[in-house]
Amino acid sequence: MELMRRSLIVFVIVGALFMVANFQNIVYALDVTKENTLRMRVVANSNSFSDQLIKRAVSREIQEYIFPMVDDTISTREAAEQLLEDNKEKIEELIESTLDALNASYDYEIRFGNNYFPRTSKSNMEFEEGEYKSFVVVLGNGRGSNWWCIMFPPLCLMEARDNETKNVEYRLFITELLKRWLG
């Protein structure tokens, strides 16, 4: 019985490692290179509590509007850029209405093109500092922390979907089997 338990534990560990490796292959298959990515960023006016709430509200509004349009039809960075360009007026309206609703007394600026990003990591990937093609919204003085994501390849969308499913309970078949066998 002890040998069977140890064999099952080794089997579960190997299976888990395989699943992690497979997920990383999916992420790497997205071709997340500096030349192929399109980033989105919202920079807060300051790091005050209220300015950070405003930044989150603005980024959420942009995400809720743009992400449903980023699907299998967006297959290149250029197509993602065009999507943002075609919807720039609507995004401006969303930003303005959000700032008005939250009584923010400052303006904003949109910078669409090559923008500087410091070295950072996201989704277990490292990104070097430098100029990246991006859609950046600077709120007020733009001296606060920022929210950013990668719109293309659609890692933002993957993260947003992950956030939607956080309250879902996942159970692995092998785990259920182990519980039955090991009591």
C-alpha positions in Angstrom: 0.0 0.0 0.0 2.9 2.4 0.8 4.5 1.8 -2.6 1.2 2.5 -4.3 0.8 5.8 -2.4 4.4 6.9 -3.3 3.8 6.0 -6.9 0.6 8.0 -7.0 2.3 11.0 -5.4 5.1 10.9 -8.0 2.5 10.5 -10.8 0.6 13.6 -9.5 3.9 15.7 -9.3 4.9 14.7 -12.8 1.4 15.5 -14.1 1.4 18.9 -12.4 4.9 19.7 -13.9 3.6 18.7 -17.3 0.6 21.0 -17.0 2.8 24.0 -16.0 5.2 23.4 -18.8 2.3 23.1 -21.3 0.8 26.4 -20.1 4.2 28.2 -20.5 4.5 26.8 -24.0 1.1 28.3 -24.8 2.2 31.7 -23.5 5.5 31.6 -25.4 3.7 30.5 -28.6 1.9 33.9 -28.5 5.2 35.5 -29.8 5.5 38.1 -27.0 8.4 40.0 -28.4 9.1 43.7 -28.2 8.5 44.0 -31.9 5.2 42.1 -31.8 3.5 43.6 -28.7 1.1 46.4 -28.3 0.9 47.6 -24.7 -1.8 49.6 -23.0 -1.1 51.8 -20.0 -3.0 54.2 -17.7 -0.8 56.5 -15.6 -2.3 58.0 -12.4 -2.1 61.7 -11.6 -0.4 60.8 -8.3 -0.2 58.0 -5.8 -2.9 59.4 -3.6 -5.7 57.0 -2.7 -8.3 58.9 -4.8 -6.0 59.2 -7.8 -5.3 55.5 -7.8 -9.0 54.8 -7.6 -9.6 57.1 -10.6 -6.8 55.3 -12.5 -8.4 51.9 -11.8 -11.8 53.2 -12.9 -10.4 54.6 -16.1 -8.5 51.4 -16.9 -11.5 49.3 -16.1 -13.7 51.3 -18.5 -11.2 51.0 -21.3 -10.8 47.3 -20.7 -14.6 46.7 -20.6 -15.0 48.5 -23.9 -12.0 47.2 -25.8 -11.5 43.6 -24.6 -14.8 42.3 -26.1 -13.5 43.5 -29.5 -10.1 41.7 -29.1 -10.9 38.2 -30.3 -9.7 35.7 -32.9 -10.1 38.3 -35.6 -7.2 40.4 -34.2 -4.2 38.4 -35.4 -1.5 41.1 -35.8 -0.2 44.0 -33.9 -1.2 46.2 -36.8 -4.8 45.0 -36.5 -4.8 45.8 -32.8 -3.4 49.3 -33.5 -6.1 49.9 -36.0 -8.8 48.8 -33.5 -7.5 51.4 -31.0 -7.2 54.0 -33.7 -10.8 53.4 -34.9 -12.1 53.6 -31.3 -10.0 56.4 -30.0 -12.9 58.9 -29.9 -15.1 56.4 -27.9 -12.2 55.8 -25.5 -11.8 59.6 -25.1 -15.5 59.8 -24.3 -15.2 57.0 -21.7 -12.2 58.7 -20.1 -13.9 62.1 -19.9 -17.2 60.6 -18.5 -15.3 58.6 -15.9 -13.2 61.7 -14.8 -16.5 63.7 -14.7 -18.3 61.1 -12.7 -15.5 60.9 -10.2 -15.1 64.7 -9.9 -11.5 64.6 -11.1 -10.3 68.1 -11.6 -7.6 67.3 -14.0 -7.3 66.6 -17.7 -5.7 63.6 -19.5 -3.5 63.0 -22.5 -3.4 60.0 -24.9 0.0 59.0 -26.3 -0.4 56.5 -29.1 2.9 55.3 -30.6 6.3 54.5 -29.1 6.5 55.1 -25.4 9.1 54.3 -22.8 8.5 51.5 -20.3 10.9 50.5 -17.5 12.0 46.9 -17.1 9.2 44.9 -15.6 7.6 41.4 -15.5 4.1 40.2 -16.2 2.6 36.7 -16.4 6.0 35.2 -15.5 7.7 37.0 -18.4 10.4 39.6 -18.3 10.2 42.7 -20.4 13.3 44.8 -21.0 13.1 48.6 -20.6 12.8 50.6 -23.7 10.4 52.0 -26.3 7.3 49.9 -26.9 4.4 50.5 -29.3 1.6 51.4 -26.9 -1.6 53.2 -26.2 -0.9 55.3 -23.0 -3.4 57.4 -21.1 -1.8 59.9 -18.8 -4.1 61.3 -16.1 -3.4 64.8 -14.8 0.3 65.2 -13.9 1.0 61.5 -14.6 3.2 61.2 -11.5 1.5 58.2 -10.0 1.7 54.4 -10.3 0.3 52.9 -13.5 -1.8 50.0 -14.7 -0.5 48.3 -17.8 -1.1 45.2 -19.9 -0.3 43.7 -23.2 -3.2 44.1 -25.6 -1.5 42.2 -28.4 -0.9 39.3 -28.2 -4.1 39.4 -26.1 -2.5 38.7 -22.6 -4.8 41.4 -21.2 -7.8 39.5 -22.3 -6.4 36.3 -20.9 -5.8 38.0 -17.5 -9.3 39.6 -17.6 -10.8 36.2 -18.3 -8.7 34.7 -15.4 -10.0 37.4 -13.1 -13.6 36.6 -14.1 -13.1 33.0 -13.1 -11.4 33.4 -9.8 -14.6 32.4 -7.9 -15.0 29.2 -9.9 -14.0 26.0 -8.1 -11.7 23.8 -10.2 -11.2 20.1 -9.4 -8.7 17.8 -11.1 -9.8 14.3 -11.8 -6.5 13.0 -10.5 -7.0 14.9 -7.2 -10.5 13.4 -6.7 -9.1 9.9 -7.5 -6.3 10.4 -4.9 -8.7 11.5 -2.3 -10.8 8.4 -2.8 -7.8 6.1 -2.7 -5.9 7.7 0.1 -8.9 8.3 2.2 
